């Protein structure tokens, strides 16, 4: 009998936060195993909910403030001060995330990371020694240009005029004047928690891989790719430390290229789970589990490339723990994620995306119940060592 279940999901984009997903799974577990000990670990990957999760995990707090959103409007947002008192967490999705871009305005050539720079500047005002920037769930593709502008850089065209915001403007960039950059940036440790698989330029560059998800047409993808190539070249010449690879270095494509922009300021781009999960004591908690349940919006061939379920499964397998993964959709490669013993989609029947997003919590709870009942049924099936001279399998898959 399962006595301890660790629930460690990521959020479902534009639908459920990681906390909401964990709560929904827990409700499903309780329907089947009312006496099980549940350990809920909503996991953050640098995207939505990162600041709040790390503040809660460390006894820190959120600092609320207004900043410029991705389409230029002023919105209420926040950053976190961790319990240690010396570290601030800036969650780019809280001010430039895709969920903040109305569907009718989804043009990644126009959206900006300016608000990210404003949050970094506000964090500097607190006197912290370290600023951790969480990348993920972005609605931008400006290479971090807006963030650098908010921090004092001037991005100039051939006539010496400052560029407007947005990734489509980057092809016109000719020079960066960094003389006005906030001097306090040199006095703090700037860390970026990112997916190292995301790179700025090339065939797997961020505009080509993620541009369409943010609303880019094929023509815009090419326009953005060309702009980011130019951005990398001018950044390298005018601002970055010699030897920094802004074109294809690991993590440079994080959050529409924000990784490259911050790397030019001297930030260290680090694998997000190495930076974030230590605050949650994940490994020790997985070691105590009888079953680990993880989840995300889509499980597919991209999952092993830095997604939460793959990281949870990898760590769980170090302790020999079984892993069940639930997902909004199962795509190509869903059954081949290393460390995942079983996976299941949460939709019981075809339905419109809009309905699925609204009902995500209910669907996830029901799917958890169905999956656990199947697991318990399999555990009750008799195992026969030999029937008519033929060896039967010792497990049901």
ZINOR-V798829 format. One record per run of one state. SS is the DSSP state (H for helix, E for strand, C for the rest). FROM is the first residue (numbers start at 1). TO is the last residue. If there is no record, write none. Layout:
SS | FROM | TO
SS | FROM | TO
This chain:
C | 1 | 3
E | 4 | 7
C | 8 | 11
E | 12 | 12
C | 13 | 15
E | 16 | 16
C | 17 | 17
H | 18 | 32
C | 33 | 36
E | 37 | 40
C | 41 | 49
H | 50 | 58
C | 59 | 60
E | 61 | 68
C | 69 | 73
E | 74 | 81
C | 82 | 86
E | 87 | 91
C | 92 | 92
H | 93 | 96
E | 97 | 97
H | 98 | 100
C | 101 | 102
H | 103 | 105
C | 106 | 113
H | 114 | 125
C | 126 | 129
E | 130 | 134
C | 135 | 137
E | 138 | 138
C | 139 | 144
H | 145 | 150
C | 151 | 153
E | 154 | 156
C | 157 | 161
E | 162 | 162
C | 163 | 166
H | 167 | 172
C | 173 | 174
E | 175 | 177
C | 178 | 182
H | 183 | 187
C | 188 | 188
E | 189 | 194
C | 195 | 198
E | 199 | 199
C | 200 | 204
E | 205 | 205
H | 206 | 210
C | 211 | 211
H | 212 | 214
C | 215 | 217
H | 218 | 238
C | 239 | 253
H | 254 | 263
C | 264 | 267
E | 268 | 271
H | 272 | 280
C | 281 | 281
H | 282 | 287
C | 288 | 290
E | 291 | 299
C | 300 | 307
H | 308 | 318
C | 319 | 321
E | 322 | 330
C | 331 | 333
H | 334 | 336
C | 337 | 341
E | 342 | 345
C | 346 | 352
H | 353 | 358
C | 359 | 359
H | 360 | 380
C | 381 | 386
E | 387 | 387
C | 388 | 389
E | 390 | 390
C | 391 | 397
